């Protein structure tokens, strides 16, 4: 038996708030050999996601919470270095719940093999991966934009938002992206060619939205919650669809989250507000994966990734999310 | 020309809050003769509805607001006393937007002729009328309860709620009604045979709901908003459906309504919250009308009405709504 040089990051506490370094313990426990059906992987990328805040909260949600002392849950991309599963060979690259660690032996049932020809690995973690699928299904299935519909996407330059925006553009909608700061807004305007862009850090969101959507909003893809959700709800049109995907503005505030007082506009507008997670679409991943890869390789889908080097930077990188400091899909490269 | 003894109640102010007597002016203007296509009717019943608070608010909603000096908008049932429309004969009874007045000449396009054999007129204003249709479509189309589903209805003894409850019972759901006070709760328990009843005036709603719905809630038909909506949202199950029909707890508070912080549960539960008004179902009224009349005459549908005599009691009667003092469909009889 060789001594492992693997690193694991474990949950040290589960109080509310934006998690800083004190939330984590580093360990260097040896990695067990894979059992029958498992594979051992060497991690290349660890995904940094808003959902992590939820997984750390000790309340049963769509997944059980991570326990104190457990390796933190995360999506990752790794290379198979030992296989006890005949679906996976050494050298294959896989995506799945790997945890925040450098190596792991994992049940292969829920791992997805990646096609290296589709796109670089970081892109397959972002726009062509789980966040991209989330934007794709939320926009197509829940929002169902029609030609000419006025579509608003918040967190528009993020990994989920940018795909949601582009899917709506392809559907022929008039797409308005909301993001923070000139750099992100320039990307939305100049690279994604959105019809209008709102910079929530510099614009009065309500006034600007009235200016660019004078007749109101048909579709809202919400990644942020808070005041933005309330403002858009106040402007919805008849039979509007709101996909509730995330609430990054509220995750540090989960003991007393802000509810949208304008939800009553749903009554007078016969609007629908629907939440979802990728859990609802697991069986349809191949459809999204193929469609997004096709668009990407035709040059029709643009995606942005934000890669930080080194597992030792995990805590700092996670904090960037809650301050909107990332630009594109955030991940740690090992 | 004879001098009219008609009475009209007109909007005197449109400030927020529960409308007291100071919101109304009484006039005794003569009623014009019906023009071509119109009928003149003598009012028998005027419906008192939560929607009135919205119609008085000077914000464009699903209908334009009532202007200061205009006759207050209301549903009513009247008898045709003069007809210039060949679809309606003198002696017919009709339902529609009659306004709060004793007589009126009205465009007959949107009047609905009542079948006196279906049920007494007060019942046709309540459970077999507009509120009943609202409960019927909200429950069938938006909530779509399945056998064994846990269904919660607030304002359950009201005109909309009692029909929603009974429609859910017919679908084979486990139905929990929320109402205020022992009299209403006894009605829900003993007359409507609901599976469980919560008295929001005497029970801890959250604790009681956890007791009677330990596995959570599949369907919520919301007539009240506020804390009750938030509590139920916190307990929804996977793919829950919430029909947002009204928010009686918030109508006096429309400048700063309470939003449900637990709306985020929609994400983790893949839940849907959908608003509606009868505007969405105008073409399907005959379906609901026939179904509800059939159930009523078979003794399978029970409805409660609360009739107050005299147009002079309009202002006091409207206030009863906002204090939950009515029991069943509230109306003024002329």
Boltz contact constraints between the chains, C-beta under 6 A:
constraints:
  - contact:
      token1: [A, 61]
      token2: [B, 268]
      max_distance: 6.0
  - contact:
      token1: [A, 62]
      token2: [B, 268]
      max_distance: 6.0
  - contact:
      token1: [A, 244]
      token2: [B, 266]
      max_distance: 6.0
  - contact:
      token1: [A, 244]
      token2: [B, 267]
      max_distance: 6.0
  - contact:
      token1: [A, 247]
      token2: [B, 264]
      max_distance: 6.0
  - contact:
      token1: [A, 257]
      token2: [B, 261]
      max_distance: 6.0
  - contact:
      token1: [A, 257]
      token2: [B, 264]
      max_distance: 6.0
  - contact:
      token1: [A, 259]
      token2: [B, 259]
      max_distance: 6.0
  - contact:
      token1: [A, 259]
      token2: [B, 260]
      max_distance: 6.0
  - contact:
      token1: [A, 259]
      token2: [B, 261]
      max_distance: 6.0
  - contact:
      token1: [A, 259]
      token2: [B, 263]
      max_distance: 6.0
  - contact:
      token1: [A, 260]
      token2: [B, 259]
      max_distance: 6.0
  - contact:
      token1: [A, 261]
      token2: [B, 257]
      max_distance: 6.0
  - contact:
      token1: [A, 261]
      token2: [B, 259]
      max_distance: 6.0
  - contact:
      token1: [A, 263]
      token2: [B, 259]
      max_distance: 6.0
  - contact:
      token1: [A, 264]
      token2: [B, 247]
      max_distance: 6.0
  - contact:
      token1: [A, 264]
      token2: [B, 257]
      max_distance: 6.0
  - contact:
      token1: [A, 266]
      token2: [B, 244]
      max_distance: 6.0
  - contact:
      token1: [A, 266]
      token2: [B, 275]
      max_distance: 6.0
  - contact:
      token1: [A, 267]
      token2: [B, 244]
      max_distance: 6.0
  - contact:
      token1: [A, 267]
      token2: [B, 275]
      max_distance: 6.0
  - contact:
      token1: [A, 268]
      token2: [B, 61]
      max_distance: 6.0
  - contact:
      token1: [A, 268]
      token2: [B, 62]
      max_distance: 6.0
  - contact:
      token1: [A, 270]
      token2: [B, 275]
      max_distance: 6.0
  - contact:
      token1: [A, 270]
      token2: [B, 276]
      max_distance: 6.0
  - contact:
      token1: [A, 270]
      token2: [B, 280]
      max_distance: 6.0
  - contact:
      token1: [A, 271]
      token2: [B, 275]
      max_distance: 6.0
  - contact:
      token1: [A, 272]
      token2: [B, 274]
      max_distance: 6.0
  - contact:
      token1: [A, 273]
      token2: [B, 273]
      max_distance: 6.0
  - contact:
      token1: [A, 274]
      token2: [B, 272]
      max_distance: 6.0
  - contact:
      token1: [A, 275]
      token2: [B, 266]
      max_distance: 6.0
  - contact:
      token1: [A, 275]
      token2: [B, 267]
      max_distance: 6.0
  - contact:
      token1: [A, 275]
      token2: [B, 270]
      max_distance: 6.0
  - contact:
      token1: [A, 275]
      token2: [B, 271]
      max_distance: 6.0
  - contact:
      token1: [A, 276]
      token2: [B, 270]
      max_distance: 6.0
  - contact:
      token1: [A, 280]
      token2: [B, 270]
      max_distance: 6.0
